[in-house]
Amino acid sequence: MAGLWRSYQLLMSKHPWKVQILTAGSLVGVGDVLSQQVIERRGLANHSFQRTAKMMSIGFFFVGPVLGGWYKVLDRLVTGETKTAALKKMLFDQVGFAPCFLGTFLSISGVLNGLTVDENIAKLKRDYTDALISNYYLWPPVQIANFYFVPLHHRLAVVQIVAVVWNCYLSWKANKM
């Protein structure tokens, strides 16, 4: 395990953007697999590999780039490594960024699932508030710790590790018709 972590750190130092994006896409995919197998109890015979591929594509092309870029912007907006700076970053993240990110994530998944504009809007009206409230149960304490203890280039990885559970929930929420 230590060797795997050292390899990850080496790759992060050489190719941080690529590794962050690959990590995000892979872990969104893991979240979808867990959603289908643990929450929905589909079994391997009924597993939708197409759905997993769609969720991974959201991770690769939306989650990874957007979160990676957001953490860089956030570090410029709020400087310092103090507890106060971590609290400010968490507030910016949870009050300003999370609502927009979550709405966009659910919208993209709706489009990839073939929903019409009206169906996607109805799904957002039905699911968004519940998902945002669930977000607020999990992410504020995680983000305070992340912003206070974790270096910038590892923040997306920490978030994505915690987010395996969150991605499992989001996949279930995004694909519940």
TADAZI-V347982 format. One line per field, one symbol per residue. ss: DSSP state (H for helix, E for strand, C for the rest). A space follows every 10 residues. Layout:
# TADAZI-V347982
ss->???
This chain:
# TADAZI-V347982
ss->CHHHHHHHHH HHHHCHHHHH HHHHHHHHHH HHHHHHHHHC CCCHHHCCHH HHHHHHHHHH HHHHHHHHHH HHHHHHHCCC CCHHHHHHHH HHHHHHHHHH HHHHHHHHHH HHCCCCHHHH HHHHHHHHHH HHHHHHHHHH HHHHHHHHHC CHHHHHHHHH HHHHHHHHHH HHHHHCC
